[in-house]
Amino acid sequence: MNKISIISFGDVLKGDFGAGCYLIEALAQENLANNISLIYLAEEAVKADIWIFKAELAIIVQAINLGLKPGKVLYWDYKNFKQHLPWLEDQVKTIYPLSQALNRIKLINGFPKEIKFIFIQTKQHNCIYISKEVCRAMRLTIKIIKKELQKQNILRANNKIEPIYNLTSLSKEKSWRF
């Protein structure tokens, strides 16, 4: 079986910036194949190369602040990522180490066959809660990831997307689910 890596970055102590960690936790509750690695690297993007090396598919997920509408999801392939790279490196501190990790992998001919980037626009940063906008975006992000896995024939096309993760302790809303 081919290797698939889903990697997230973020900081759980900075509100919406912790979305990547919770996304990985949510995906871990799914019944995924053994060849799928779910990795949370906090803010250590420089270590992503280990997990991306020679993957069939790598998906990078991060909540970031780009001044967009809160909860906006950007879903890019590698070409779009490279196009926006100079601007992203100025805006997000994990992007430069990530781009260096990707360059190292290219240098040793280990670049993945396919790589996708999912960025979620944050709303709140000075608390431990996830905003309802980012919770909705996390739900959309999981749908996107599952569709990518369906394209790889890892998930059946009729696999329902259930409310898989209760965010009671993360959201101010009492029974918020994404």
Secondary structure, 3 states (H helix, E strand, C coil): CCCEEEEEECCCCCHHHHHHHHHHHHHHCCCCCCCEEEEECCCCHHHHHHHHCCCCEEEEEEEECCCCCCCCEEEEEHHHHHHHHHHHHHHCCCHHHHHHHHHHHHHCCCCCCEEEEEEEECCCCCCCCCCHHHHHHHHHHHHHHHHHHHHCCCCCCCCCCCCCCECCCCCCCCCCEC
